[in-house]
Amino acid sequence: MAFSSRAVVAVASVALLVAALASSAAAEGYPVEYTESYYDNTCPNAQNIVRSVMERSVAANPRMAPAILRLFFHDCFVNGCDGSLLLNSTDSFESEKKETPNASLAGFDVIDDIKSELERSCPATVSCADVLALASRDAVAMLGGPSWGVLLGRKDSRYVTKNATEELPDPRNGHLDVLLGVFGKHGLDERDLTALSGAHTVGKAHSCDNFEDRIDGGEGYDDIDPSYAAELRQTCQRPDNCEEAGVPFDERTPMKFDTLYYQDLLFKRGLLATDQALYTPGSWAGELVLTYSRNQEAFFADFARAMVKMGNIRPDPWTPTEVRIKCSVANGRRRFGCSARRCRGTRLHRSGISKSLRSRGVHGELRRASCSVMERHAAANPHTAPAILRLFFHDCFVNGCDASILLNATDSMESEKDAKPNASVAGYGVIEDIKSELERSCPATVSCADVLALAARDAVAMLGGPSWGVLLGRKDSLAARMDMANKDLPRPTDSLAELIRMFKENNLDERDLTALSGAHTVGRTHSCEHYEERIYSLVGQGGDSIDPSFAAQRRQECEQKHGNATAPFDERTPAKFDNAYYVDLLARRGLLTSDQELYTQGCETGNLVKTYAMNGDVFFADFARAMVKMGNIRPKHWWTPTEVRLKCSVANTHY
């Protein structure tokens, strides 16, 4: 199906908005790679593939064009344009598709078909959220409407957001101020509301419940043409409640994208209360209805502009995201490891750095080096992944994530490696190997601090845990602080109050503390002194703190190994990133005092322990969010001297 001759009328008027939104996103810390050219190098034929499948699907079923447009609206209004609407239900969450406002949505299979073709051409590259944005633009053009440049670079949420009923407009509420409030929450104004509502120039309502009050004397009854109300009442008396055939929003040209929808409003023939509310006398929306009813080009230009704006609604920054391989299923349920696919979703944030790295070809090299070296080391030594994760924690808690823990001692400086809390820290050689590969490909470009942040994310993914977009752009400190390492790292014997205090000093709250402690679902402690007081002194004191059989088991091992026993934090699945650690806490089988302290009755941490023990998906989401937050801990003083080290163990002045 060819696009109409009017399809490009709005492109020029939208170009400035596209540029402005990209700049605004960068300024707010969002990824700057939201551009029309995002896939030009990685999947140059992406837009042609989307258009070709759309044309085929709409030719087979014309209803799919308005259906896809509606899908995009319903996705973007619930935690941003993140493809969460496309996810099917799982054992731990119910799909957004099941919520009442989404009951009659269609077109999911069309998006799946487009994604399948894209996966054959460029695997794990184009997000489902971007597929939906492009398909919506093409749907409008195929119906005779405008076209526009689509900003690309969205990622797909790993989880659903269960608040569609709250976030989406209620079709029965005909109050303009309520509509303005719903749109205003997403940064959309009265012009956007009026233009975007013009999408009802195509498509149908499939339940009389959406407008029965309006035609039967309820809200909106005084604002409807009586003859139109009578027609609708007769339609709704059919046994199927109009669900099969549907009732068109625009009764004259329901499959043509034009301005007749607005002309209907002038004559009180808007189907929904939310439609007719736009033509409120004295309002700006009312004036725009008049304008659009007389001037199709004005409507097309404003609609294209508003679609770009709506498509720029972002999910919460801590939302765990990825590029899904299949739009209805998160990748975490497909169980592939830290491969080229897993790494392809790495996001480069912070405007200056990400732009610089991408322009010098570093983006792909960074993904490849981190994943390939991590996989090689993890295959040789299964303890590598937990070790790298611990290394990142111990770096960030000492004057921020600046790779100071990687520095060796010099004649004038003690190394943080020699601090007591870091005595058993390992994985330094892995970071050096990744850095060496990067130096061969892109010298003096990627900081050791960023290498550590990426390697920690990949370590979690390889262990079966979540993945997330890593904020990049850190620099490496020139100096280590052994004194701070001895003072600022949490101790295994700390109380809950002390843990909360130490995390709060780094702007991490109790939810972050509880989620990040879940890193102890993998790894081991290498000295009985970390928990000997817990297994000896606390036994017999009411039995509230430790399971006696667990304490006896640990005492026996420590005595046999003369205090040097190696004990897993999570005794059941010590090499798998899951929620068994929290299940152990409920059974009073936490290894360290600082672990068991989380399950303190009446505290937020205790409630979260129970939540995570019952719901691994919630834990994964909170852990990913907290890792991003922790990875953003900066050095305490802005004047801290930094650089991009050439070798992670040595400052450049000594190299």
C-alpha positions in Angstrom: 0.0 0.0 0.0 1.6 3.3 -1.0 1.6 6.4 1.2 -0.7 9.2 0.3 0.6 12.4 -1.3 -0.1 14.2 1.9 1.9 11.8 4.0 5.0 14.1 4.1 3.2 17.4 4.8 4.3 17.5 8.4 7.9 16.3 8.1 9.6 19.7 7.9 7.6 21.2 10.7 8.5 18.3 13.0 12.3 18.4 12.3 13.1 21.2 14.8 11.0 19.5 17.5 13.0 16.2 16.9 16.3 18.0 17.4 15.0 19.9 20.4 13.8 16.7 22.1 17.1 15.0 21.5 18.9 17.9 23.1 16.5 18.0 26.0 16.9 14.3 26.6 20.6 14.6 26.7 20.5 17.5 29.1 18.3 15.5 31.5 20.7 12.5 31.5 18.8 10.3 29.1 20.6 8.6 26.3 21.5 11.0 23.5 21.3 8.3 20.9 17.5 8.9 20.6 17.9 10.0 17.0 16.3 9.2 13.6 19.6 7.7 12.5 20.0 5.4 15.5 20.0 2.2 13.4 21.7 3.5 10.3 24.8 1.5 11.0 23.5 -1.4 13.0 20.3 -2.2 11.0 20.1 0.1 8.0 17.1 -1.6 6.5 15.0 -1.5 9.8 12.5 1.1 8.7 11.9 -0.6 5.3 11.3 -4.0 7.1 8.8 -2.4 9.4 7.0 -0.7 6.6 6.9 -3.8 4.4 5.4 -6.0 7.1 2.9 -3.3 8.0 1.8 -3.0 4.4 1.3 -6.8 4.2 -0.6 -7.0 7.5 -2.9 -4.0 6.7 -3.6 -5.4 3.2 -4.8 -8.7 4.9 -6.7 -6.9 7.6 -7.3 -3.1 7.3 -8.3 -2.9 10.9 -4.6 -3.4 11.9 -3.6 0.2 11.0 -5.8 1.9 13.7 -5.1 -1.0 16.1 -1.3 -0.5 15.9 -1.8 3.3 16.5 -3.9 2.5 19.6 -1.2 0.1 20.9 1.4 2.9 20.8 -0.8 5.2 22.8 -1.6 2.6 25.5 2.1 1.7 25.8 3.5 5.2 26.1 1.0 6.4 28.7 2.0 3.7 31.2 5.5 4.3 32.4 6.7 5.6 29.0 7.2 4.1 25.6 9.0 0.9 26.7 7.1 -1.9 25.1 5.9 -3.2 28.4 2.4 -3.5 27.0 3.6 -6.3 24.7 4.7 -8.6 27.5 2.7 -11.7 28.2 1.7 -12.8 31.7 4.2 -14.9 33.7 3.9 -16.8 37.0 4.9 -13.7 38.8 3.1 -10.9 37.1 0.0 -10.3 35.0 0.3 -8.7 31.6 -0.9 -5.1 31.0 -2.9 -6.7 28.2 -5.3 -8.0 30.9 -6.2 -4.6 32.3 -9.6 -3.2 31.6 -8.6 -0.3 29.3 -6.5 -2.7 27.2 -9.2 -5.5 26.9 -10.0 -4.8 23.2 -6.5 -4.0 22.0 -5.3 -5.9 18.9 -2.2 -6.0 16.6 0.2 -7.7 19.0 0.8 -10.4 16.3 1.7 -7.7 13.8 4.5 -6.3 16.1 5.7 -9.9 16.6 5.9 -10.5 12.9 7.9 -7.3 12.3 10.2 -8.2 15.1 10.8 -11.7 13.7 11.8 -10.3 10.4 14.1 -7.8 12.1 15.7 -10.6 14.1 16.6 -12.4 10.9 18.3 -9.3 9.5 19.9 -7.8 12.5 19.6 -9.9 15.7 19.1 -8.3 19.1 19.4 -4.8 17.7 16.0 -3.1 17.2 13.9 -2.8 20.3 10.2 -3.7 20.4 9.4 -0.2 21.7 11.0 1.3 18.5 9.2 -1.2 16.3 5.9 0.0 17.8 6.9 3.7 17.3 7.8 3.1 13.6 4.7 0.9 12.9 2.4 3.6 14.3 3.9 6.2 12.1 3.5 3.9 9.1 -0.1 3.0 10.1 -1.1 6.7 10.0 0.6 7.2 6.6 -1.2 4.2 5.2 -4.5 5.6 6.3 -3.8 8.8 4.4 -2.4 10.8 7.3 0.9 12.6 7.8 4.4 11.1 8.2 7.2 12.2 10.5 10.8 11.4 11.5 10.7 8.9 14.4 13.3 9.4 17.2 14.8 5.9 17.8 16.9 4.4 20.6 14.3 3.2 23.1 14.8 0.1 25.1 12.3 -2.5 26.2 11.2 -2.8 29.9 11.8 -6.2 31.4 8.6 -5.9 33.5 5.0 -4.7 33.3 3.6 -1.7 35.0 0.2 -2.4 36.6 -1.4 1.0 36.6 -3.0 1.3 33.1 -6.4 2.0 34.7 -4.9 5.0 36.5 -2.7 6.3 33.7 -5.0 6.0 30.7 -7.9 8.4 30.1 -11.3 7.1 31.2 -13.5 7.3 28.1 -16.6 8.0 30.2 -15.1 11.0 32.0 -16.0 14.1 29.9 -14.3 16.7 31.9 -11.7 18.7 29.9 -9.7 19.6 33.1 -9.4 15.9 34.0 -8.1 15.1 30.5 -5.6 18.0 30.7 -4.3 16.5 34.0 -3.8 13.0 32.5 -1.9 14.4 29.5 -0.1 17.0 31.6 1.5 14.3 33.7 3.4 13.2 30.6 4.5 16.6 29.5 1.7 17.0 26.9 -0.2 20.2 26.7 -3.7 21.2 25.5 -2.6 21.3 21.8 -1.1 17.8 22.1 -4.3 16.5 23.7 -6.5 17.9 21.0 -4.3 16.8 18.1 -3.6 13.3 19.5 -7.4 12.8 20.1 -7.7 13.2 16.3 -6.4 9.6 16.1 -10.1 8.8 16.7 -10.7 9.8 13.1 -10.0 6.1 12.4 -11.0 3.0 14.3 -13.9 1.8 16.4 -15.1 1.3 19.9 -15.9 -2.3 20.7 -18.0 -2.0 23.8 -21.0 0.2 24.5 -19.8 0.4 28.1 -17.5 3.1 27.0 -20.4 5.5 26.1 -23.6 4.1 27.5 -23.9 6.8 30.1 -23.6 9.4 27.4 -26.5 8.0 25.4 -28.8 6.9 28.3 -29.1 10.2 30.3 -25.9 10.0 32.3 -22.8 12.2 32.1 -22.4 13.9 28.7 -26.1 13.3 27.8 -26.8 17.0 27.5 -23.9 17.4 25.1 -24.9 14.9 22.3 -27.1 15.2 19.3 -30.4 13.4 20.2 -30.7 11.7 16.9 -27.1 10.4 17.2 -27.8 9.1 20.7 -30.9 7.3 19.4 -28.8 5.6 16.7 -26.3 4.5 19.2 -28.9 3.2 21.6 -30.3 1.1 18.8 -26.9 -0.2 17.9 -26.2 -1.2 21.5 -29.4 -3.2 21.8 -27.8 -5.8 19.6 -27.1 -9.0 21.5 -23.3 -8.7 21.1 -23.2 -5.2 22.6 -21.5 -4.0 19.4 -18.3 -5.9 20.4 -17.9 -7.7 17.1 -18.7 -5.0 14.5 -17.8 -2.0 16.7 -19.0 1.6 16.5 -16.8 4.0 14.5 -15.5 7.1 16.2 -15.8 8.9 12.9 -19.0 7.7 11.4 -18.4 8.9 7.8 -14.8 7.9 7.0 -13.8 5.5 9.8 -10.8 4.2 7.8 -9.5 7.4 6.5 -7.2 9.7 8.4 -8.8 13.1 7.9 -10.5 16.0 9.8 -14.1 14.7 9.9 -13.7 13.6 13.5 -13.5 17.3 14.4 -16.4 18.2 12.2 -18.5 15.6 14.1 -17.6 17.3 17.4 -19.0 20.7 16.1 -22.4 18.9 15.7 -22.2 17.1 19.1 -21.6 13.8 17.4 -18.5 12.7 19.3 -18.8 9.1 20.3 -17.0 9.2 23.7 -17.4 11.8 26.4 -13.7 12.4 26.2 -14.1 13.2 22.5 -16.9 15.7 22.9 -15.2 17.3 25.9 -12.6 18.8 23.5 -15.2 21.1 22.1 -15.7 23.0 25.3 -16.7 26.7 24.6 -14.1 29.2 25.7 -11.3 26.6 25.9 -8.1 26.5 23.7 -9.1 22.9 22.9 -12.4 24.2 21.5 -10.6 26.7 19.3 -8.3 24.0 18.0 -11.3 21.8 17.2 -12.6 24.6 15.0 -9.2 25.1 13.4 -8.6 21.4 12.6 -12.2 20.9 11.3 -11.4 23.6 8.6 -7.7 23.1 8.0 -6.4 19.6 7.5 -2.8 20.7 7.1 -2.8 22.4 10.5 -4.2 19.2 12.1 -1.6 17.0 10.3 1.3 19.2 11.4 0.1 19.3 15.0 -0.6 15.6 15.1 2.9 14.7 13.8 4.5 17.1 16.3 2.4 15.6 19.2 3.3 12.0 18.1 7.0 12.8 18.3 6.4 14.4 21.7 4.4 11.4 23.0 7.0 9.0 21.6 9.6 10.7 23.8 7.8 9.9 27.1 10.5 8.0 29.0 10.2 5.2 31.6 11.5 5.9 35.1 15.3 6.1 34.9 15.8 3.0 37.1 13.5 0.8 35.0 15.5 -2.4 34.0 15.6 -2.5 30.2 17.0 -4.5 27.3 16.5 -5.1 23.6 14.0 -8.0 23.7 14.5 -10.9 21.3 10.8 -11.7 21.3 8.4 -8.9 22.1 6.1 -10.9 24.3 8.8 -12.3 26.6 11.7 -10.7 28.5 15.1 -12.0 27.7 15.7 -13.1 31.3 13.3 -16.0 30.6 15.2 -17.1 27.5 18.3 -17.9 29.5 21.1 -16.9 27.2 24.3 -15.7 28.9 26.7 -12.8 28.4 27.0 -13.1 24.7 27.0 -10.6 21.8 23.3 -10.6 22.1 23.2 -9.9 25.8 25.7 -7.1 25.4 24.1 -5.5 22.4 21.7 -3.5 24.6 24.5 -1.7 26.5 23.5 2.0 26.7 26.0 4.8 26.7 24.7 7.7 28.7 25.8 11.2 29.6 25.8 13.3 26.5 29.5 14.2 26.0 31.0 10.8 26.7 28.4 8.7 24.8 28.7 10.9 21.8 32.5 10.8 21.9 32.7 7.0 22.3 30.2 6.3 19.6 31.9 8.6 17.1 35.2 6.8 17.6 33.7 3.4 17.1 34.1 2.4 20.8 30.6 1.3 21.5 30.8 -2.1 19.9 34.3 -2.6 21.0 33.3 -1.9 24.6 30.5 -4.5 24.5 32.7 -7.1 22.9 35.7 -6.7 25.2 33.7 -6.7 28.5 31.6 -9.8 27.5 34.2 -11.9 25.8 36.9 -11.5 28.5 34.4 -12.0 31.3 33.1 -15.2 29.6 36.7 -16.5 29.1 37.6 -15.9 32.8 34.3 -17.2 34.2 34.8 -20.5 32.2 38.2 -20.9 33.7 37.2 -19.9 37.2 33.5 -20.0 38.3 34.3 -17.6 41.2 35.2 -14.8 38.7 31.6 -13.4 38.3 30.9 -13.0 42.1 34.4 -11.6 42.6 33.9 -8.9 40.0 30.5 -7.9 41.5 32.1 -7.6 44.9 35.0 -5.6 43.5 32.5 -3.0 42.1 30.8 -2.7 45.5 34.1 -2.1 47.3 35.2 0.5 44.8 32.0 2.6 44.8 31.7 2.7 48.6 35.1 4.3 49.0 35.0 7.9 47.6 32.7 6.9 44.7 33.1 4.7 41.6 36.5 5.9 40.5 38.5 2.6 40.2 40.7 3.7 43.1 40.6 0.1 44.5 42.5 -1.1 41.4 45.6 1.0 42.1 48.7 -0.8 43.4 50.7 0.7 46.3 53.5 3.1 45.5 56.3 4.6 47.6 54.0 7.5 48.5 50.6 5.8 48.6 49.1 2.7 50.3 46.7 0.6 48.2 43.1 0.0 49.0 43.8 -3.6 48.2 45.7 -3.9 51.4 42.8 -2.6 53.6 41.4 -5.2 55.9 37.9 -5.3 54.3 39.6 -5.9 50.9 41.9 -8.8 52.0 39.9 -11.4 50.1 38.8 -9.3 47.2 39.7 -10.8 43.8 39.2 -10.3 40.1 41.8 -7.6 39.5 43.4 -9.6 36.7 40.1 -9.8 34.8 39.7 -6.0 34.8 43.3 -5.6 33.5 42.6 -8.1 30.7 39.5 -6.2 29.6 41.4 -2.9 29.7 44.3 -4.4 27.7 41.9 -5.4 24.9 40.3 -2.0 24.9 43.6 -0.2 24.8 44.5 -2.1 21.6 41.3 -1.1 19.9 40.7 2.4 21.3 43.7 3.7 23.3 43.2 6.1 26.3 39.4 6.2 25.8 37.5 3.9 28.2 38.1 4.4 31.9 38.9 1.5 34.3 35.9 2.7 36.4 33.6 2.1 33.4 35.2 -1.2 32.7 34.4 -2.3 36.2 30.8 -1.1 36.0 30.2 -3.0 32.8 31.9 -6.1 34.0 29.8 -6.1 37.2 26.6 -5.9 35.1 27.8 -8.7 32.8 28.8 -10.8 35.8 25.3 -10.7 37.2 23.8 -11.6 33.8 26.1 -14.6 33.4 25.0 -15.8 36.8 21.3 -15.8 35.7 20.4 -12.4 37.1 19.0 -9.2 35.5 20.7 -6.9 33.1 20.5 -3.1 32.9 21.7 -0.1 30.9 25.0 1.1 32.4 25.6 4.8 32.8 29.0 5.5 31.4 31.5 8.4 31.6 33.3 7.9 34.8 37.0 8.9 35.2 39.7 7.1 37.2 41.1 8.6 40.4 44.9 9.2 40.5 45.1 8.2 44.2 43.8 5.4 46.5 42.5 5.9 50.0 43.3 3.0 52.3 42.1 4.9 55.3 38.7 5.4 53.8 38.5 1.7 52.7 39.0 0.7 56.3 36.4 3.1 57.5 33.7 3.4 54.9 32.9 -0.2 53.9 30.2 -2.0 55.7 31.4 -4.7 58.2 30.0 -8.2 58.4 29.1 -7.6 62.0 27.2 -4.3 61.5 23.8 -3.7 63.0 20.8 -2.7 60.8 21.1 0.9 62.1 24.7 1.1 61.2 24.1 -0.3 57.7 21.3 2.2 57.0 23.6 5.0 58.1 26.4 3.9 55.9 24.2 3.4 52.8 22.5 6.8 53.5 25.9 8.5 53.4 26.0 7.4 49.7 22.4 8.5 49.0 21.2 4.9 49.1 18.0 4.1 51.0 16.6 1.1 52.8 15.3 -0.4 49.6 18.7 -0.1 47.9 20.4 -1.6 51.0 18.1 -4.6 51.0 18.3 -5.2 47.2 22.1 -4.7 46.9 22.6 -7.1 49.9 21.0 -9.7 47.6 24.4 -9.8 45.8 25.1 -12.3 48.6 22.9 -14.8 46.7 26.2 -15.7 45.0 29.8 -16.0 46.3 31.5 -17.1 49.5 33.2 -15.7 52.6 36.8 -17.0 53.2 37.2 -16.6 56.9 35.2 -17.8 59.9 36.1 -14.5 61.8 33.4 -12.8 59.7 30.7 -14.8 61.4 32.2 -16.6 64.4 30.5 -14.4 67.0 27.2 -15.2 65.2 27.6 -19.0 65.4 29.0 -19.1 68.9 27.8 -16.2 71.0 24.2 -16.0 69.8 23.3 -19.6 70.1 20.9 -20.3 72.9 19.9 -16.6 73.3 16.2 -17.1 72.6 16.8 -18.7 69.2 15.6 -15.5 67.5 18.7 -14.7 65.4 20.1 -18.0 64.0 18.8 -21.5 63.3 20.7 -23.7 65.8 21.3 -26.5 63.2 22.8 -23.9 60.8 25.1 -22.6 63.6 26.2 -26.1 64.5 27.0 -26.9 60.9 29.1 -23.8 60.5 30.9 -24.4 63.9 31.9 -27.9 62.8 33.3 -26.6 59.5 35.2 -23.8 61.1 36.7 -26.1 63.7 37.8 -28.7 61.1 39.5 -26.0 59.0 41.0 -24.1 61.9 39.0 -20.9 61.2 39.7 -20.9 57.5 36.5 -22.5 56.2 35.0 -21.2 53.0 31.2 -20.8 53.4 28.6 -19.8 50.8 26.3 -16.9 51.6 23.5 -18.8 49.9 24.0 -22.4 50.8 21.5 -23.8 48.3 22.4 -22.1 45.0 25.7 -20.3 45.6 26.6 -19.9 41.9 23.1 -18.8 40.7 21.8 -15.3 41.0 18.3 -15.8 42.4 16.2 -15.0 45.5 17.2 -18.0 47.7 19.4 -15.7 49.8 16.2 -14.0 51.1 14.5 -17.3 51.7 17.4 -18.3 53.9 17.0 -15.1 55.9 13.4 -16.0 56.6 14.6 -19.3 58.0 17.3 -17.5 60.2 20.1 -19.0 58.1 21.8 -15.8 57.0 25.6 -16.3 57.2 26.7 -12.8 58.4 25.1 -10.6 61.1 24.8 -7.9 58.4 22.7 -10.3 56.3 20.3 -11.5 59.0 19.9 -7.9 60.4 17.9 -7.1 57.2 15.1 -9.4 58.4 14.2 -7.2 61.4 10.5 -7.3 62.2 8.7 -4.0 61.8 11.3 -2.4 59.5 11.1 -1.7 55.8 14.0 -4.0 55.2 12.2 -6.9 56.9 9.1 -6.3 54.7 11.3 -6.2 51.6 13.1 -9.5 52.5 9.7 -11.2 52.6 8.7 -9.6 49.2 11.9 -10.6 47.5 11.7 -14.1 49.0 8.3 -14.5 47.4 8.9 -12.6 44.1 12.2 -12.9 42.3 11.1 -10.5 39.5 10.6 -7.7 42.1 14.1 -8.4 43.5 15.6 -8.4 40.0 13.9 -5.0 39.2 15.0 -3.4 42.5 18.5 -4.8 42.3 19.0 -3.4 38.7 17.7 -0.1 39.8 19.9 0.0 42.9 23.0 -1.0 40.9 22.5 2.0 38.6 22.0 4.2 41.6 25.2 2.9 43.3 27.1 3.2 40.1 26.3 6.9 40.1 28.1 7.5 43.4 30.6 10.2 42.6 33.9 11.1 44.4 33.1 13.3 47.4 34.9 16.3 46.1 34.5 17.7 42.6 38.1 18.7 42.4 39.4 15.1 42.9 42.1 14.7 40.2 41.0 12.1 37.6 42.1 10.7 34.3 41.5 7.7 32.0 44.2 5.3 33.1 46.2 3.3 30.5 46.7 0.5 32.9 44.2 0.0 35.7 46.7 -0.7 38.5 48.9 2.3 37.9 48.2 6.0 37.5 49.5 7.4 34.2 52.2 9.5 35.8 53.8 6.2 37.1 53.2 4.1 33.9 
